[in-house]
Amino acid sequence: MKAIVFDLDGTLIDSAPDLHQAANKLLADLDDDPLDLATIRSFIGNGVPKLVERLLAARNRTKDIAFQAEMTENFLGHYNAALFDKTRTYPGVITSLEVLKGMDIKLGICTNKPEQPTLAILAGLNLNRFFTSVVGGDSLTVKKPAPEPLFRAFNALGINADMQYSDCLYVGDSEVDQATAKAANIPFALFTEGYRKSSLEDMACEKTFRHFDQLIKMVRPG
């Protein structure tokens, strides 16, 4: 295995509690009632603007583009002020990243979360030591499921179209991640404990794991 690129939210970290906190602060600004954690969790996966769009729709707020852009900025203000109050890595993540690093596998991140909070969270949770490539949702003009962000993440690891992507892996937790890997023609592994909305049967992934120990077994030679 030459390189592995990971999604972030719902794959390496459970960030839903802090996103939930920021969402309800935004709703409070608008004198709207809060939403529960499960609802906010269901909004995650396509980047912050889409999360805010879904949040406003849930409270029957206007679809005006300028208003949504303003609310996205306000949401990010709340979120950036408390990025890892409640955000934690999933069980086994740190140990598994240490093992993968020890196997000389190059590691990267490709997420729809904006780049600035992504870098801050990686630093705050001491995960930045593992990754030499980080692509956020605003690093390019397109987001996942477009393949370009994933290509950028692998390119930064020294993997490009002239090499074999078959010896690489993209690890994510959602339909968006699966679609991104498919568009890029890069092997995909699904972490089943994240934020996916479809059943495992409907997603029909060849590689799945529910604990990061299983990922190590998946990629370890022999």
PyMOL commands that set and color helices and strands:
alter all, ss='L'
color gray80, all
select helices_A, chain A and resi 16-29+37-43+48-58+65-80+93-102+115-124+128-130+148-155+165-167+175-184+200-203+212-219
alter helices_A, ss='H'
color red, helices_A
select strands_A, chain A and resi 3-6+13-14+88-89+106-110+133-135+168-172+188-191+207-209
alter strands_A, ss='S'
color yellow, strands_A
deselect
rebuild
show_as cartoon
